[in-house]
Amino acid sequence: MSSPLFHILPDGTPFLEVNTPIRGEDFSDLNLDELVSVWVEFHQVNFRNCSLRGADFTEATFEEVDFSGADLRGALFYAANIEACRLNGADLRGASVPLYALKLGALASARIDPTTKFI
């Protein structure tokens, strides 16, 4: 992993420190499958075309984050705050996302199917 922001657990899972504010970082095109980022604040961060399969974003905050083309299959956004984010072409099959994000239209251009759970 090229970023000093990430730590690796003994089982190989990447994670970010709890209560870490991440601003203006570009993680485009990285493989961050099963990333654990609980209670992390993301501001103007790019995850374009990033693989985030099975990532855990419990109680994370996302402001102006770009997930365009990201693979978010099976990701968990439990109690996450999603504001002004781009999800163009993001794959959310099997993901658990806040129902309000659907109501706000934030997921209008994302790939969802019956396996996408709204919590």
Helices and strands as residue ranges (DSSP letters): E 6-8, E 14-16, E 21-23, E 41-43, E 61-63, E 81-83, E 96-97, H 99-103, E 117-118
